C-alpha cells in the first residue's frame, strides 16, 4: 500500500479561482448561436506564494484586466464585442474569486508548461 504522505507534494504558489457570476453568463448568452451558458466553469490561476487569503487581492488588482480579457476572449476573440468599460468594480460584479493558499500536487509526473 502506498504512503500518500510521501506522494503528495505542496506547491509554492497560491491559487485564485475565477468563478463566473450571472452578468458574465448574461453576456455570453447574448450571442447568437451560443448554447446556453450554465456557469459550471471556473479558471484557476497560480500566483506567487507571497500572497495569501489575506492579501491576494493586491495581486489580483494588478492582473485583473488580463484575466478579464482572457475570460471574454474565451467566448469571442473580437474585442469590439467586449464590454467597453472593464474596471475592477465590473470584474468583481462579473466574477467571484476564491483564494487557496495551500496547494497540493497529487499528480505522479512533473508539472509541464505548454509552449506558446
C-alpha positions as CSV (number, residue, x, y, z in Angstrom):
1,X,0.0,0.0,0.0
2,X,1.3,3.4,-1.0
3,X,2.1,6.0,1.7
4,X,0.2,9.0,0.3
5,X,2.1,11.4,2.6
6,X,5.2,10.7,0.5
7,X,3.4,11.2,-2.8
8,X,1.5,14.4,-2.1
9,X,3.7,17.4,-2.7
10,X,3.0,21.1,-1.7
11,X,3.4,23.7,-4.5
12,X,4.9,27.0,-3.6
13,X,2.1,29.0,-5.2
14,X,-1.2,30.5,-4.1
15,X,-4.2,29.7,-6.3
16,X,-7.1,32.0,-7.2
17,X,-10.1,30.5,-8.8
18,X,-12.2,32.8,-11.0
19,X,-15.9,31.8,-10.8
20,X,-18.3,33.4,-13.3
21,X,-21.4,35.2,-12.0
22,X,-24.7,36.0,-13.7
23,X,-23.6,39.1,-15.6
24,X,-20.9,37.1,-17.4
25,X,-23.4,34.4,-18.2
26,X,-25.9,37.0,-19.5
27,X,-23.2,38.5,-21.7
28,X,-22.3,35.0,-23.1
29,X,-25.9,34.2,-23.7
30,X,-26.5,37.4,-25.6
31,X,-24.6,36.0,-28.6
32,X,-26.4,34.2,-31.3
33,X,-25.6,30.5,-32.0
34,X,-24.3,30.0,-28.4
35,X,-25.6,27.2,-26.3
36,X,-27.0,28.5,-23.0
37,X,-24.1,29.0,-20.6
38,X,-24.8,27.3,-17.3
39,X,-21.9,28.8,-15.3
40,X,-20.4,25.5,-14.4
41,X,-16.9,26.5,-15.4
42,X,-14.1,28.2,-13.4
43,X,-10.5,29.1,-14.1
44,X,-7.7,28.6,-11.5
45,X,-4.6,30.7,-11.7
46,X,-1.4,30.1,-9.7
47,X,0.1,33.3,-8.3
48,X,3.2,34.0,-6.3
49,X,3.1,32.4,-2.8
50,X,3.9,35.6,-1.2
51,X,0.2,36.4,-1.4
52,X,-2.3,34.5,0.7
53,X,-6.0,34.6,1.6
54,X,-5.5,38.0,3.3
55,X,-3.7,39.9,0.6
56,X,-4.2,38.0,-2.7
57,X,-6.4,40.9,-3.8
58,X,-3.4,43.2,-4.0
59,X,-2.0,40.9,-6.8
60,X,-5.5,40.4,-8.3
61,X,-5.8,44.2,-8.8
62,X,-2.5,44.1,-10.8
63,X,-3.7,41.3,-13.2
64,X,-7.5,41.5,-13.3
65,X,-7.5,43.2,-16.7
66,X,-5.6,40.3,-18.2
67,X,-7.8,37.8,-16.6
68,X,-10.9,39.7,-17.6
69,X,-9.8,39.9,-21.2
70,X,-8.9,36.1,-21.2
71,X,-12.3,35.2,-19.9
72,X,-14.0,37.4,-22.6
73,X,-11.7,36.1,-25.4
74,X,-12.6,32.5,-24.5
75,X,-16.1,33.3,-26.0
76,X,-15.2,35.8,-28.7
77,X,-11.8,37.0,-29.9
78,X,-13.3,40.2,-31.2
79,X,-12.6,42.9,-28.6
80,X,-15.3,45.1,-30.3
81,X,-17.9,42.7,-28.8
82,X,-16.5,43.0,-25.3
83,X,-17.8,45.4,-22.7
84,X,-16.1,48.8,-23.2
85,X,-15.6,49.7,-19.6
86,X,-13.8,46.8,-17.8
87,X,-12.7,48.1,-14.5
88,X,-12.1,46.3,-11.2
89,X,-15.6,47.1,-10.0
90,X,-17.1,45.4,-13.0
91,X,-14.7,42.5,-12.7
92,X,-15.9,41.8,-9.2
93,X,-19.6,42.1,-10.4
94,X,-18.9,39.5,-13.1
95,X,-16.7,37.1,-11.2
96,X,-16.3,35.7,-7.7
97,X,-12.7,34.9,-6.7
98,X,-11.7,32.1,-4.3
99,X,-8.2,32.0,-2.8
100,X,-6.4,28.8,-1.8
101,X,-3.0,29.4,-0.2
102,X,-2.2,25.7,0.3
103,X,-1.8,23.8,-3.0
104,X,-1.1,20.1,-3.1
105,X,0.1,18.2,-6.1
106,X,-1.5,14.8,-6.3
107,X,-0.1,14.1,-9.8
108,X,2.5,11.4,-10.5
109,X,4.7,13.3,-13.0
110,X,6.4,16.6,-13.2
111,X,4.3,19.7,-13.9
112,X,4.7,20.7,-17.5
113,X,4.1,24.1,-19.1
114,X,2.6,24.4,-22.5
115,X,4.8,26.2,-25.1
116,X,3.4,29.2,-26.8
